[in-house]
Amino acid sequence: MSVDKNALRTDPHGKTVEGSTESTAPVRPGFAPAPRPRKPLQTDVDFAAAYSQKLRSLWDLKRTRPSSLPLASSFDSLELRQWDDNLLVVETQRSSESRPRFTAIKLGRCLFEYFGSDLSRTLLPAQKAPKLPSGHDILPVLQLLEAAYRSKSPRDGQFTGISKDGKLLRTDILVLPISVTGNQADRFLVLIYAEEGQGGAPE
C-alpha cells in the first residue's frame, strides 16, 4: 500500500503524525489572514427621497409639541437654502367655497421650468380646473395641499407623467404645513423634484 508523503508530518520530538498536511509557509500566531479585496457596493442613491426626508426632519424639530405645527417665523432662509431651488411656498387663500384655495408666494428656480409658468404671487387654479396657463397639470400638488390643510400633517406622493419632450417624468412631492398664526395650517412648504426616466409616452 502506498502512502502519500504529504499525509505524514514529523513533530518536534521526531515522531510521525498521520493525517496532516505540511504547511508551505510559517504561520505567525495572532495574525489573521489578509482580507480579500471586495468590489465597491453599487448603491443608487435616491436624492429626492434623501432631501425630502431631511426637510421633513427639520420640520419635526421646529414643532414645540408633537401635535403642533411649526411656526413660519421659525424657519430661516439660510437653513432652507439647500432646498430653495425646488421649493414652492404656498399660503391658504380665504374663500367661501368648501375647498380651500392656495396662493403661491415664492417659487424656486428649478420650478419655473417644471411648471412652465411663473407662479409667484398667483392664485393656483381650483381642482375643478387644475391647469396652469402653460397647460401643465398641477392636480397632484393641489391634492396634497388640500390633504395637508385638512389633516395638519405632512403629505407626500410620487407621480408619473409626461414631460414636454415626450419623456416619462417622475415627480416626488412633499407638502409640509406650517402656521403663521400658530393655530391653523395657513402656509405650506412644497418640495418638488422631477426626474426624466427612460422611455417615452405610452401609446
Salt bridges, closest charged atoms under 4 A:
ASP46 OD1 - ARG170 NH2 3.55
ASP60 OD1 - ARG63 NH2 2.95
GLU79 OE2 - LYS62 NZ 2.87
ASP84 OD1 - LYS106 NZ 3.10
ASP85 OD2 - ARG109 NH2 2.85
GLU91 OE1 - ARG187 NH2 3.42
GLU146 OE2 - ARG99 NE 3.47
GLU146 OE2 - ARG150 NE 3.57
ASP156 OD2 - ARG56 NH1 3.60
ASP172 OD1 - ARG170 NH2 3.14
GLU195 OE1 - ARG170 NH2 3.75
GLU196 OE1 - LYS167 NZ 3.85
